[in-house]
């Protein structure tokens, strides 16, 4: 939800079996998915980005500047009162081991209470959806701990700015 088209394509290229046509389609799909954040009824978004990801991005000068600027713009918009979202935060390496060392996660909550929350895990070859309440609760607890370990909203934006200054 926070990637530029160039970065989304670069991430897609890490799977050697993908064709340029597949990569273009995947990047376009990610950009289209982001449109939901621009709607007046946009869902809440809370994202924590591991510093390791930012360091890997920093060594790709052809796309790093644009991606960092995009992250800052999104963080400033998300962290303001202008949208319904809560935060974009950075999880610094100095935290050491943390509650999400198992990998990334997406927790989907719905406005209608009849729709149960879901955890989405993306693997190399597929996406997995976890729906059992105990599984969702475990991931939610892990995410809450990661948020507590992450930099504040303002410190996260300042941290991101150091990559382009």
N, C-alpha and C positions, 0 to 999 in steps of 0.2 A: 504493500500500500504506500510505501515511501520511496520507491525506486524511480529513477529517471528511465526513459526508454533505452538509453545507451547502457546503463548499468544492468537493467533487466536482460538485455541481449547478451552482455558479457557473462552474466551469471548462467544464462542458458547455454552458452558455449562451453561451459565446463563439463558438459556431457558430450563426449566425443562423437557419439552416434547420431547426434541431431544434425539435420540439414539446415542451411540458411533459411529456407522457407519455414521450417518448424520454429526456428529461433525468432524470426520476424513475427510469426503468428503468436508465439508465447509472449513476446514483449508487448505486442499490440493488445493482447488480452489483459495483461497487467495494467496497461495505461487505461483501458476502458473500465476496469474494475475500480480504479482510483476516482472515477467520475462521481461515485457515490459520496465521496467526501466533500464535494462541492455543492451538493444539494442543500436546500433549506432544511430538509428533514434528515440531514446526515446522521449516521450512527456515531456513537461515542467511539473514540479511538484512544487507546493507551498503548504505547510502544516503548520497549526498552531495547536499546541497541548495544551489543557487546563491543567494547573498545577493540577487541581483536578484529572484528569485521571492518572497523574504520581504518585500522592499520593496514589491512590487506588492500582496502580501497585506495589508500594514500599512495601506494606504489604503482598505481595505474594512472599516470598523469593525463592521459587522453580523455578519461571520463571522470576522474576524481573531483576536479574543480566544480563541474556542473552538478555532480551528485551531492557534494558537500553543501553547495549553495541551496540546492533543492531541500536537503534535510533541514537546513537552518530556516528556510522559508516556511516549511511545514511545521517545524517545532515552534516557531513564533506564532503561526496561525493557530495551531492546536493548543498552545499554552495560553492563548488569549481568551477573552470572553466571547470572541466573535464566532466561535464554533462550539458545538456541543461536547467536544472532546476534553479529555483530562490532561494528557501529557505525552511528550516525547522525551525520554530520558536516556542517558548513557550509563552503561554499567562499566566502571573502570576496572582495568586489570588488577589494580591494587587491592580489590576486594578478595582476590584469590578464588578459592572454590566457592561456589554459590549454588543456590537451589535449582538452577536450570542448567547444570553442567551436562545433563542428558541431551540437550539440544533445544531448538526453537519450538515454540508452541503458539497456537492461536486459540483463544477462548472466545467462542461466539455465544453471546447472550441475546435474547429476543425480548421485545417489548411485551408480547403476549405471553403470559405466564403458562399457557398451555403448551408452549413450545419450549422443551427443555434445553438447557445449555449444552453445548457440544465443544469438545476439544478437537482441533485439527492439527495433525502432525504430518509434515511433508517429508517424504523420504526421497531417495534418488529416483525411484521408479513409480511411486504412487503416493497418494494422500490417504492417510488413515483418519477415521472419525471415531472418537470415543464418546459414548453417550451414557454410560453407566454413571449414576450420580456420585458414587464413591471415587471413580476415576476423575471426573470433572472436579470434584472437591479437592483432590490431591494436587491437580495441576493448578487450581486457583490458589491454593496455599503456597505452592512453589512460586507462582508469579507474584503474589503479595510480598514474599520475602525478597525476591529479586528487585522489586520496586523500592523496597526499603533500603537495599544495598546500593541502588543506583544514585547518581548525582541528582541534585534538585533540578527542577525545570530550568531555572536561570543558569545554574552552573553547567548544565548540559549544553545549552546554547553557546555559552562562552567556550566550552570545551570544543565544540564543533567549529567555531570561528577560528580557533588556532590553526586548523588545517588549511585555511585559505588566506590567512594574514601573513 
